[in-house]
Amino acid sequence: MACRSNTYHRAGEQALTARILNGNEIRELIYADLRKEIAELRALGIQPGLAAVLVGNSPASEMYVSSKVAACAELGLYSEKIAPPETITTDELLTLVERLNRRDEIDGILVQLPLPKQVNSKRILEAVDPAKDVDGFHPVSVGRLVAGQPGLVACTPAGVMEILRRSGIPIEGANVVVMGRSDIVGKPMALLLMHAHATVTICHSKTRDLPDVVRRADIVVAAMGKAGMVQPDWIKPGATVIDVGTNKLTDAGLAATLFANNPKRLEKFREKGWTTVGDVHPDATQVAGAMTPVPGGVGPLTIAMLMSNTVKAARLRRASRPEFSGQPSAAKG
């Protein structure tokens, strides 16, 4: 995107054009590393395996699970898609999870959320063997992350770390603002950054003077779930912006505001009636030094790190066995 004006800059500061951090390209780098590692495991007679449990027939969940199964096929991982009926009870699903826990050829168990209302999601997620918790949601996985111990880390935060590291963005000593405090993104993201020696501030909907807090950050990780919330003048010139948001935008008025400087994107919105946008105003590319796009930024890394976690689980589960070499995972979370 060409520089246009100093609208979003303080007096005397030069407008910037952000380097776009392409998640698809970084995913392919991770996949190249994983293919080598998977080949090593196959030479030992080990094929890492993932079981994906999809309850009901939600089109969105079906799409997500299908993409994960397709990624397994692409990399040479074993995968199973298990689709119990929408009417399944908590006890029935617990029995299914326990069977998967006992199966040695299954290294990772993914229970696609959301689950039906009659199912106790917390009980299901906590029933997954922590050694097979490739989503990184189990309390044991979280505890290991807090303690800095080897384990399986939530995929989206792990993917963000890969973007930063593989893009050469300095983390050690950086001031980082994480916007959002969810168990899935915000909290594990902050822990990973702290372990990488960043100084981390966690913000949320109750944070006072939020724009001023964000402006102090060298790195901003936006995961608030609100389309275009982070304005360009919230960003310190030259900062790195990681936009985790994936919001379906149908509001024509908001689209006109977000894409005022991008007529092609606005035209596509009007043709389809919707588009996917992040939590950061697109014009932040005029201020940031580096920024992830939406779509095509963090999203591809989430599935890549699920694949990485499956391979890591296969190694960690077999590390004490005599025939196993115990080499580290290609993409560490």
C-alpha positions in Angstrom: 0.0 0.0 0.0 1.4 3.4 -1.0 2.0 6.0 1.7 -0.7 8.7 1.5 -0.4 11.3 4.2 0.6 11.9 7.8 -3.0 11.7 8.9 -2.2 9.0 11.4 1.2 10.4 12.5 2.4 12.9 15.0 3.9 16.1 13.7 7.3 15.7 12.1 7.0 11.9 11.8 7.4 10.2 8.5 4.6 7.9 7.2 5.5 4.2 6.9 4.3 1.3 4.8 4.2 -1.9 6.8 6.0 -5.0 5.8 3.3 -7.6 5.3 3.9 -10.7 7.4 2.5 -13.4 5.1 1.1 -16.3 7.1 0.8 -18.6 4.1 4.5 -18.3 3.4 5.5 -18.9 7.0 3.2 -21.9 7.2 5.0 -23.5 4.2 8.3 -23.0 6.0 6.9 -24.8 9.0 5.5 -27.6 6.8 8.9 -28.0 5.2 10.5 -28.6 8.6 7.7 -30.9 9.7 8.0 -33.0 6.6 11.6 -33.8 7.5 10.7 -34.6 11.0 7.7 -36.8 10.0 10.0 -38.7 7.6 12.4 -39.4 10.5 9.5 -40.7 12.6 8.3 -42.9 9.7 11.8 -44.4 9.5 11.3 -45.4 13.1 8.0 -47.0 12.3 6.0 -44.1 13.8 3.2 -42.2 12.0 1.9 -39.4 14.2 -1.9 -39.6 14.3 -4.7 -37.1 15.0 -8.3 -37.8 15.9 -10.8 -35.0 15.2 -14.1 -35.2 17.0 -16.9 -33.3 15.3 -20.3 -33.4 17.0 -23.3 -32.5 14.8 -23.2 -30.8 11.4 -22.3 -27.2 11.9 -21.0 -25.9 8.4 -18.4 -23.7 10.1 -17.1 -26.6 12.3 -17.2 -29.0 9.4 -15.1 -26.6 7.3 -12.5 -26.2 10.1 -12.2 -30.0 10.7 -12.0 -30.7 7.0 -9.1 -28.3 6.6 -7.3 -29.9 9.5 -7.8 -33.4 8.1 -6.6 -32.1 4.7 -3.4 -30.7 6.3 -2.7 -34.1 7.9 -3.0 -35.8 4.5 -0.7 -33.2 2.9 2.0 -33.8 5.5 1.6 -37.6 5.8 0.0 -37.7 9.2 -2.6 -40.3 10.1 -6.0 -38.8 10.8 -9.5 -39.9 11.8 -12.6 -37.8 11.7 -15.2 -39.0 14.2 -18.6 -37.5 13.9 -21.1 -38.5 16.7 -24.7 -37.3 16.4 -25.8 -33.9 17.7 -27.8 -35.7 20.4 -24.8 -37.2 22.1 -24.7 -36.9 25.9 -21.7 -35.8 28.0 -21.2 -39.4 29.3 -21.3 -40.8 25.8 -18.7 -38.3 24.6 -16.6 -38.9 27.7 -16.6 -42.6 26.8 -15.5 -41.8 23.2 -12.7 -39.6 24.5 -11.5 -42.3 26.9 -11.3 -44.8 24.0 -9.1 -42.4 22.0 -6.9 -41.8 25.1 -6.2 -45.6 25.2 -5.3 -45.9 21.5 -1.5 -45.7 21.0 -1.7 -44.8 17.3 -3.6 -41.6 18.2 -1.1 -39.0 19.4 -3.5 -36.0 19.3 -7.1 -35.6 20.2 -9.0 -32.5 18.8 -12.6 -31.9 20.1 -14.0 -29.3 17.8 -15.9 -26.5 19.6 -18.6 -25.4 20.2 -20.2 -28.5 21.5 -24.1 -28.9 21.8 -25.7 -27.3 24.8 -26.4 -30.6 26.5 -22.7 -31.4 26.6 -20.5 -30.2 29.4 -17.6 -28.8 27.3 -15.3 -28.3 30.3 -15.6 -32.0 31.4 -14.9 -33.2 27.8 -11.8 -31.0 27.4 -10.4 -32.0 30.8 -11.0 -35.7 30.0 -8.5 -35.6 27.1 -5.2 -37.1 28.1 -2.8 -34.1 28.5 -0.2 -36.0 26.5 -2.6 -35.9 23.5 -4.0 -32.4 24.1 -2.9 -30.9 20.8 -5.2 -27.9 21.3 -3.2 -27.0 24.5 -6.4 -26.2 26.5 -6.1 -28.8 29.3 -5.2 -27.4 32.7 -2.1 -29.6 32.8 -0.9 -28.1 29.5 -1.6 -24.6 30.8 0.3 -25.3 34.0 3.3 -26.6 32.1 3.2 -23.4 30.0 3.1 -21.3 33.2 6.1 -23.2 34.6 8.0 -23.1 31.3 8.1 -26.8 31.0 8.0 -28.8 27.7 4.4 -29.4 26.6 1.7 -28.6 24.1 0.8 -25.0 23.7 -2.5 -23.4 22.3 -2.1 -23.3 18.5 -2.9 -19.7 17.7 -0.4 -18.1 20.3 2.2 -20.6 19.2 1.6 -19.6 15.6 2.1 -15.9 16.5 5.4 -16.8 18.1 6.5 -18.5 14.8 5.5 -15.4 12.8 7.6 -13.2 15.0 10.6 -15.4 15.1 10.6 -16.4 11.4 10.1 -12.8 10.4 13.1 -11.6 12.5 11.0 -9.4 14.8 13.0 -8.8 18.1 11.1 -10.1 21.1 13.6 -10.0 23.9 13.3 -6.7 25.7 10.4 -5.5 23.6 7.3 -3.8 25.1 4.4 -5.9 24.0 0.7 -5.2 24.4 -1.6 -8.2 24.2 -5.2 -7.1 23.6 -7.5 -9.8 24.9 -7.4 -12.1 28.0 -9.1 -15.3 26.7 -7.8 -18.7 27.8 -7.4 -19.6 24.1 -5.3 -16.7 22.9 -4.6 -13.8 25.3 -3.4 -15.6 28.4 -1.1 -18.2 26.7 0.1 -15.5 24.3 1.3 -13.3 27.2 3.0 -16.3 28.9 4.9 -17.3 25.7 6.0 -13.7 25.2 7.2 -13.4 28.8 9.2 -16.7 28.5 10.8 -15.0 25.4 11.9 -12.1 27.7 9.4 -9.5 26.5 7.8 -7.0 28.8 4.1 -7.7 28.5 1.0 -5.7 29.2 -2.4 -7.5 28.9 -5.3 -5.2 28.0 -9.0 -5.9 27.8 -12.4 -4.1 27.6 -12.0 -2.5 31.0 -8.5 -1.2 30.4 -8.3 2.6 31.1 -6.8 4.8 28.4 -6.5 1.8 26.1 -5.2 3.8 23.0 -2.4 5.4 25.1 -1.4 1.9 26.5 -1.3 0.5 23.0 0.8 3.4 21.7 3.7 2.4 24.0 4.0 -1.0 22.4 6.8 -2.2 20.1 4.6 -5.2 19.3 0.8 -5.3 19.4 -1.2 -8.6 19.5 -4.8 -7.7 18.9 -7.3 -10.5 19.9 -10.4 -8.6 21.1 -12.9 -9.9 18.6 -14.1 -6.5 17.4 -13.8 -5.5 13.8 -11.5 -2.6 13.1 -11.3 -1.7 16.8 -7.6 -0.7 16.8 -7.3 2.6 15.1 -4.1 3.6 13.1 -3.3 6.4 15.6 -3.2 3.8 18.4 -0.1 2.3 16.8 3.4 3.6 17.5 5.2 4.3 14.1 7.3 1.3 13.2 5.6 -1.1 15.6 4.8 -4.7 14.7 1.1 -5.5 14.6 -0.2 -9.0 14.9 -3.9 -9.1 14.1 -5.5 -12.3 15.5 -9.1 -11.1 14.8 -11.3 -12.9 12.3 -14.5 -11.0 12.2 -17.3 -11.5 9.7 -18.2 -8.0 8.5 -21.7 -7.4 7.1 -22.2 -3.7 8.1 -22.0 -1.6 5.0 -21.4 1.6 6.9 -18.4 0.1 8.9 -17.1 -1.4 5.7 -17.1 2.0 4.0 -15.1 3.4 6.9 -12.6 0.6 7.1 -12.0 0.5 3.3 -12.2 4.2 2.5 -8.6 4.0 1.2 -9.1 0.6 -0.4 -11.8 0.9 -3.1 -11.1 -2.5 -4.5 -11.7 -4.2 -1.1 -14.8 -2.1 -0.7 -16.1 -3.1 -4.1 -15.5 -6.8 -3.3 -17.4 -6.3 0.0 -20.4 -4.8 -1.9 -20.4 -7.7 -4.4 -20.5 -10.4 -1.7 -22.3 -8.5 1.1 -19.7 -9.6 3.6 -16.0 -10.0 4.2 -13.5 -11.1 6.9 -11.7 -8.4 8.7 -9.3 -8.2 11.7 -9.4 -6.3 14.9 -7.1 -3.7 13.5 -8.1 -0.9 11.0 -6.6 -1.8 7.7 -5.0 1.7 7.4 -2.7 0.8 10.3 -0.4 -0.4 7.5 0.5 3.3 7.0 1.9 3.4 10.5 3.2 0.0 11.5 6.6 -1.3 10.5 5.2 -4.9 10.0 1.7 -6.2 10.1 -0.2 -9.4 9.5 -3.1 -9.3 7.0 -6.6 -10.6 7.5 -7.2 -13.1 6.0 -3.8 -14.7 5.3 -1.9 -13.8 8.5 -2.3 -15.6 11.7 -5.0 -18.0 10.4 -2.8 -20.4 8.4 -0.4 -20.7 11.4 -3.2 -22.0 13.7 -3.5 -25.2 11.6 0.2 -25.4 11.1 0.8 -25.4 14.8 -1.9 -28.1 15.3 0.2 -30.2 12.9 3.3 -29.3 14.8 1.7 -30.2 18.1 0.6 -33.6 16.8 4.2 -34.4 15.8 5.5 -33.0 19.1 3.0 -35.2 21.0 4.2 -38.2 19.1 7.8 -37.5 20.2 7.0 -36.6 23.8 4.8 -39.7 24.3 7.5 -42.0 23.0 10.6 -40.1 24.4 11.3 -42.8 27.0 11.0 -45.7 24.7 14.3 -47.4 23.7 13.7 -47.2 19.9 12.9 -43.5 20.0 15.5 -40.8 19.4 13.7 -38.0 21.1 14.8 -35.2 18.7 13.1 -31.8 19.3 10.1 -30.7 17.2 10.7 -28.7 14.1 8.4 -25.8 15.1 8.5 -25.3 18.8 5.6 -23.7 20.7 
